[in-house]
Amino acid sequence: MSARKGSGALPGVGRTAFVVAAARAIATDRPDGLVEDRFAGRFVRAAPLPKPLPTTVAEVGAEDGFWLRLADYQGVRSRAFDDGLLGAARAGVGQVVLLAAGLDARAYRLPWPPDTTVFELDHPGVLAFKQRVLDGGVAVPIARRRSVAIDLADDWEPALTAAGFDPDRRTAWLAEGLLPYLSPEVEERMFGTVDRLSAPGSHAAVEAAPAEVIAAVRARSLGPALRGHLDTDVRELWNTEPRPAAADRLRGLGWEVEVESGVEAAVRYHRPLDPGAADSMGASLLLTARLI
């Protein structure tokens, strides 16, 4: 992902990681939360933003439907991907690659089996900020953690292998909240690289936002709700050029793919989304795939 012009040390896309972390912190604060991330609030409170983001239900206030809906969806999405990654790891997949890892602390917050290695790929500024906050809290990862500072629009394969990635071992890949920021060409190249580096039995989890989902989210005042916090309009960061469906790309490469909507995942976790979230974010697709 190429950096876009914006204030602060991070590109616009990088600053959206604070929004996701804030939503995950709010989801964690719920007494019946689906996700437990004690690091998310730390990242948000340390964020170099023009206006603080909320990290608790109390800070949001019952009247702020936007943040509550976003937190509910993030809780469902995070839990679904957490369960998928841990399931693959417990089945013997020893290396995990987080594409655009952002400010999620999965290497620290999930109960990984011994000898699991988690590779975090993201913009150098995002990873540097993340490391400063983690170091300040004296956090210790549960899995072996390898940070790979790259731009996903570039050729990131050499940096990943230099960090110790072994293409002959099975891998669990995750692309969460990433595809809308990629051009069709970069997305195609990313899937090709993932396929080329995957041994048989590898897993992949992908969040896909069809064009109609992006249009619905844009229409729900996402830009104005976040502009004061980020000093940028998130909608300007999305690439809306037409492209093949992510599930079709993976199937064309020989992967077996299952598709579940965010709404369906929420029902599965007994946490149905309210209509405002269901009609927009909840229509996103959560893909799970396996290479035979």
C-alpha positions as CSV (number, residue, x, y, z in Angstrom):
1,M,0.0,0.0,0.0
2,S,1.6,3.2,-1.1
3,A,1.5,6.1,1.4
4,R,-0.9,8.8,0.7
5,K,-0.3,12.4,1.8
6,G,-1.5,13.2,5.3
7,S,-0.5,14.7,8.6
8,G,1.6,12.9,11.2
9,A,4.3,10.2,10.8
10,L,1.9,7.7,9.3
11,P,0.3,7.6,5.9
12,G,-3.5,7.9,5.7
13,V,-3.9,4.1,5.4
14,G,-1.7,3.6,8.4
15,R,-3.8,6.0,10.5
16,T,-6.9,3.9,9.9
17,A,-5.2,1.2,12.1
18,F,-6.0,3.5,15.1
19,V,-9.7,3.4,14.2
20,V,-9.7,-0.4,14.1
21,A,-7.8,-0.6,17.4
22,A,-10.3,1.8,19.0
23,A,-13.2,-0.4,17.8
24,R,-11.5,-3.5,19.1
25,A,-10.8,-1.7,22.5
26,I,-14.5,-0.9,22.8
27,A,-15.5,-4.4,21.9
28,T,-13.1,-5.7,24.6
29,D,-14.7,-3.3,27.1
30,R,-18.0,-5.0,26.7
31,P,-18.8,-7.4,29.5
32,D,-19.9,-10.0,26.9
33,G,-17.1,-9.1,24.4
34,L,-16.2,-11.6,21.7
35,V,-12.6,-10.4,21.7
36,E,-10.0,-9.8,24.4
37,D,-7.3,-7.3,23.4
38,R,-5.8,-5.4,26.3
39,F,-3.3,-3.8,24.0
40,A,-5.8,-2.0,21.7
41,G,-6.5,0.8,24.2
42,R,-2.8,1.4,24.7
43,F,-2.2,1.9,21.1
44,V,-5.1,4.3,20.7
45,R,-4.2,6.4,23.8
46,A,-0.7,6.8,22.4
47,A,-1.9,7.7,18.9
48,P,-0.6,11.0,17.4
49,L,-4.0,12.1,16.3
50,P,-5.6,15.6,16.3
51,K,-8.6,14.3,18.3
52,P,-8.7,11.3,20.8
53,L,-10.6,8.2,19.8
54,P,-12.8,6.4,22.2
55,T,-11.6,3.1,23.8
56,T,-14.5,2.2,26.2
57,V,-18.3,2.0,26.0
58,A,-18.6,4.8,28.5
59,E,-16.4,7.1,26.3
60,V,-18.6,6.3,23.3
61,G,-21.9,7.0,25.0
62,A,-25.1,5.2,24.2
63,E,-26.2,7.7,21.6
64,D,-23.2,7.2,19.3
65,G,-24.5,4.5,17.1
66,F,-21.5,4.7,14.7
67,W,-18.9,3.6,17.2
68,L,-21.1,1.0,18.8
69,R,-21.9,-0.6,15.4
70,L,-18.2,-0.5,14.4
71,A,-17.1,-2.1,17.6
72,D,-19.7,-4.8,17.3
73,Y,-18.6,-5.7,13.8
74,Q,-14.9,-5.5,14.7
75,G,-15.6,-7.9,17.6
76,V,-17.2,-10.4,15.3
77,R,-14.6,-10.1,12.6
78,S,-11.7,-10.4,15.0
79,R,-13.1,-13.4,16.8
80,A,-13.8,-15.2,13.5
81,F,-10.3,-14.7,12.3
82,D,-8.8,-15.4,15.7
83,D,-10.6,-18.8,15.8
84,G,-9.6,-19.6,12.2
85,L,-5.9,-18.8,12.8
86,L,-5.8,-20.7,16.1
87,G,-7.6,-23.7,14.5
88,A,-4.9,-23.8,11.8
89,A,-2.1,-23.5,14.3
90,R,-3.5,-26.3,16.5
91,A,-3.7,-28.5,13.4
92,G,0.0,-28.1,12.9
93,V,0.4,-25.0,10.8
94,G,3.5,-23.5,12.4
95,Q,3.8,-20.1,10.7
96,V,1.2,-17.3,10.4
97,V,1.5,-14.3,8.1
98,L,-0.5,-11.2,8.9
99,L,-0.8,-9.0,5.7
100,A,-1.2,-5.4,6.9
101,A,-1.1,-6.5,10.5
102,G,-1.9,-3.0,11.7
103,L,-2.1,-2.5,15.5
104,D,-3.5,-5.9,16.3
105,A,-1.5,-7.8,18.9
106,R,-2.3,-11.4,17.9
107,A,1.2,-12.5,18.6
108,Y,0.7,-11.4,22.2
109,R,-3.0,-11.9,22.9
110,L,-3.8,-15.4,21.5
111,P,-2.8,-18.8,23.1
112,W,-0.6,-20.0,20.3
113,P,0.8,-23.5,20.4
114,P,4.6,-23.8,21.1
115,D,6.9,-23.0,18.2
116,T,4.4,-20.9,16.3
117,T,5.9,-18.0,14.4
118,V,3.8,-14.9,13.6
119,F,5.1,-12.6,10.8
120,E,3.6,-9.1,10.8
121,L,3.8,-7.2,7.5
122,D,3.0,-3.5,7.4
123,H,4.2,0.0,6.7
124,P,7.4,0.8,8.5
125,G,5.8,3.7,10.4
126,V,2.9,1.5,11.7
127,L,5.3,-1.2,13.0
128,A,7.7,1.4,14.5
129,F,4.8,3.0,16.5
130,K,3.5,-0.4,17.5
131,Q,6.9,-1.5,18.8
132,R,7.4,1.7,20.8
133,V,4.1,1.2,22.6
134,L,4.7,-2.5,23.2
135,D,8.2,-1.8,24.5
136,G,6.8,0.8,26.9
137,G,4.4,-1.8,28.3
138,V,7.1,-4.5,28.6
139,A,4.9,-6.9,26.6
140,V,6.1,-10.4,25.9
141,P,4.7,-12.2,22.8
142,I,3.3,-15.7,23.2
143,A,4.4,-16.7,19.7
144,R,7.7,-15.9,18.0
145,R,7.1,-12.5,16.4
146,R,8.8,-11.3,13.3
147,S,8.1,-7.7,12.1
148,V,8.5,-7.2,8.4
149,A,8.4,-3.5,7.4
150,I,7.3,-3.2,3.8
151,D,4.8,-1.6,1.5
152,L,2.5,-4.3,0.2
153,A,2.4,-2.5,-3.2
154,D,6.1,-3.5,-3.5
155,D,7.7,-6.9,-3.9
156,W,7.5,-8.1,-0.3
157,E,8.5,-11.7,-0.8
158,P,12.3,-11.1,-0.3
159,A,11.7,-9.3,3.0
160,L,9.4,-12.0,4.3
161,T,11.9,-14.9,3.5
162,A,14.7,-12.8,5.0
163,A,12.8,-12.7,8.2
164,G,12.8,-16.5,8.4
165,F,9.6,-17.5,6.5
166,D,9.9,-21.0,5.0
167,P,7.7,-21.6,1.9
168,D,8.1,-25.3,2.3
169,R,6.1,-25.2,5.6
170,R,2.4,-24.8,5.8
171,T,1.2,-21.3,6.4
172,A,-1.9,-19.5,7.7
173,W,-2.3,-16.2,5.9
174,L,-4.6,-13.3,7.0
175,A,-5.7,-10.3,5.0
176,E,-8.1,-8.4,7.3
177,G,-9.4,-5.0,6.4
178,L,-6.9,-4.8,3.5
179,L,-8.4,-5.3,0.1
180,P,-10.3,-2.0,-0.2
181,Y,-7.0,-0.1,-0.1
182,L,-5.3,-2.1,-2.9
183,S,-5.5,-1.5,-6.6
184,P,-6.7,-4.5,-8.6
185,E,-3.1,-5.0,-9.9
186,V,-1.6,-5.0,-6.4
187,E,-4.4,-7.3,-5.1
188,E,-3.8,-9.8,-7.9
189,R,-0.1,-9.8,-7.3
190,M,-0.6,-10.3,-3.6
191,F,-2.8,-13.3,-4.1
192,G,-0.3,-14.7,-6.6
193,T,2.5,-14.3,-4.0
194,V,0.5,-15.9,-1.3
195,D,-0.2,-18.9,-3.6
196,R,3.4,-19.2,-4.7
197,L,4.7,-19.2,-1.1
198,S,2.1,-21.7,0.2
199,A,2.8,-25.4,0.8
200,P,-0.1,-27.8,0.4
201,G,-2.3,-27.7,3.4
202,S,-1.8,-24.0,3.9
203,H,-4.8,-21.8,5.1
204,A,-5.9,-18.3,4.1
205,A,-8.5,-16.0,5.7
206,V,-9.6,-12.9,3.8
207,E,-12.0,-10.1,4.4
208,A,-13.6,-9.1,1.1
209,A,-15.7,-6.0,0.7
210,P,-17.8,-6.1,-2.6
211,A,-18.4,-2.9,-4.3
212,E,-21.9,-2.6,-2.9
213,V,-20.6,-3.0,0.6
214,I,-18.1,-0.1,0.1
215,A,-20.9,2.0,-1.3
216,A,-23.1,1.3,1.7
217,V,-20.3,2.1,4.2
218,R,-19.5,5.3,2.4
219,A,-23.2,6.3,2.5
220,R,-23.3,5.8,6.3
221,S,-21.3,9.0,7.1
222,L,-18.1,7.1,7.7
223,G,-16.0,10.0,6.4
224,P,-17.5,12.8,8.5
225,A,-17.5,10.5,11.6
226,L,-13.7,10.0,11.4
227,R,-12.4,13.0,9.7
228,G,-11.9,15.0,12.9
229,H,-10.0,12.2,14.5
230,L,-7.7,11.3,11.5
231,D,-7.4,14.6,9.7
232,T,-8.3,12.7,6.5
233,D,-11.3,11.2,4.8
234,V,-11.1,7.5,5.0
235,R,-13.3,7.2,1.9
236,E,-10.6,8.8,-0.2
237,L,-8.2,6.0,0.6
238,W,-10.4,3.2,-0.8
239,N,-9.7,1.9,-4.3
240,T,-13.1,1.3,-6.0
241,E,-11.8,0.0,-9.4
242,P,-13.6,-3.1,-10.5
243,R,-11.8,-6.4,-9.9
244,P,-12.6,-10.2,-9.7
245,A,-14.1,-11.4,-6.5
246,A,-11.5,-12.5,-3.9
247,A,-13.1,-16.0,-3.6
248,D,-12.9,-16.4,-7.4
249,R,-9.2,-15.4,-7.4
250,L,-8.4,-18.0,-4.8
251,R,-10.5,-20.7,-6.4
252,G,-8.7,-20.0,-9.7
253,L,-5.4,-20.6,-8.0
254,G,-6.6,-24.0,-6.7
255,W,-7.8,-23.1,-3.2
256,E,-10.9,-24.5,-1.6
257,V,-12.9,-21.6,-0.4
258,E,-15.8,-21.1,2.0
259,V,-17.6,-17.8,2.3
260,E,-19.5,-16.4,5.3
261,S,-20.9,-12.9,5.6
262,G,-20.3,-10.8,8.6
263,V,-24.0,-11.1,9.4
264,E,-23.8,-14.9,9.3
265,A,-20.7,-14.9,11.5
266,A,-22.4,-12.6,14.0
267,V,-25.4,-15.0,14.2
268,R,-23.0,-17.9,14.6
269,Y,-21.4,-16.2,17.6
270,H,-24.9,-15.3,19.0
271,R,-24.2,-11.6,18.5
272,P,-26.5,-10.5,15.7
273,L,-25.6,-7.0,14.3
274,D,-28.1,-4.2,14.4
275,P,-29.7,-3.2,11.1
276,G,-27.4,-0.3,10.5
277,A,-24.3,-2.5,10.8
278,A,-25.9,-5.5,9.1
279,D,-26.7,-3.5,5.9
280,S,-23.2,-2.1,5.6
281,M,-20.2,-3.7,7.4
282,G,-22.1,-6.9,8.0
283,A,-22.4,-7.6,4.3
284,S,-18.6,-7.9,4.1
285,L,-17.5,-11.4,3.3
286,L,-15.2,-13.5,5.6
287,L,-13.4,-16.0,3.4
288,T,-11.6,-19.1,4.7
289,A,-9.5,-21.1,2.2
290,R,-7.3,-24.2,2.1
291,L,-4.7,-25.2,-0.4
292,I,-5.0,-28.9,-1.2
